[in-house]
């Protein structure tokens, strides 16, 4: 795989420009090769650890805290400063896919499951934050949801940039909430957003009502500004 020769049953999947990701669906495995971003990355690795090392440690930290994340299987180094990590695939689809493709209907069953998804997501992210974790890139495609036993079960992927601090800084909570809010009105309504936020709020008792409301309002405003800048949302009249 390091020399671009895929074994039988493995296939490339989409990833950033600084990684190669290959999947084996039958074995439920992923191979991720971490490509150097810049010459400074070697220096940063001396202080913070390499991206592959951070990914392993953050996966382990989440699992030890009772939050579902990939299980590390094997890892090592390659020529040219590259590193790799084999890990288990997590079940389910990204929350983005659920909202846009799996639950687009307006029937009662679709709406009930959609509400279950958003409330469960709020509770899951609230538990994550209450445990002190801040995800490095908390877009909804990095939160996987698996529907089983009449409820959604969630897990996190792409954890290499996660941090942990107790209590988490307000600016970090704001950034994570903004990342999750990067959905257009076609994806989620304001009522949907409130369903998520109410459940998130229940997991964060150390915040008073004014602090929690400020985080919710500012996260939404920040996300809408970014969506407009990307041309995904009309500017207000």
Phi, psi and omega in degrees: 000326180294337179253025176065028175246108185277128173296160180300134178093350179260148178213151179288146174232160182298143179202180178288172179290348185251023178205154170240127182238129182231136185243150171235091187301321183296321179269355181056052181233152172233143171245125177238124178253125184267115182266137182301134178278323183196166177300335180289345183297326178297321178293315179300323182296331178294331182266311187260347190091153181292165178299320179295319178296316179296321179299315180298312183295321181289322174301314180297318182297319178296314181296320178296332179273003178084018179252125186293132179205165180301147175269125178289132182251310181203154181204164180178188183245153180234165177301153176079018178081008180277154175227161180224161178215125169265133178214165180284149173281139177269146183285156174099186179243161173296150180302326177303314181295319178302314184291322187267332188238320186273332183230052180272350186287168180246006177290166183301318183294320178296316183293321178296317180291325178296316178296320177299318179299311185290321177293318178295322177297316178300316179295318182296312180292325176298318177296320178301309182291322179297331177278359176095000182276139169239124180281141183287341181205076190273052171286156185294341176284345177266003173249115181266142179233130180240123181271113176206149180054039175064028174204166178266139174242133190247153175212163183243139175236174182053061188262008189297334182259012178296153172227165177220129180207137183238116356280158178293147180292145181301322181294329178286320174301316180300315181297317178297317180294324176297316181300319178290335182276001182283056178232140183280166176302338176290336179273313182218141177275171175297325177296320176301316181297321179292326177299314177300310188295320180300318180289323175298316183300323181297334180273356186239063186292343181286345177273136172278171186298321181294318179295315181296317179296319179299317178299316181296314183294313183291324177297318179294315180298317180298315180297318180294322177298318180293321178296319177295319180297330178274359181077019182260000182213137179290143175291146180294150180293000000 
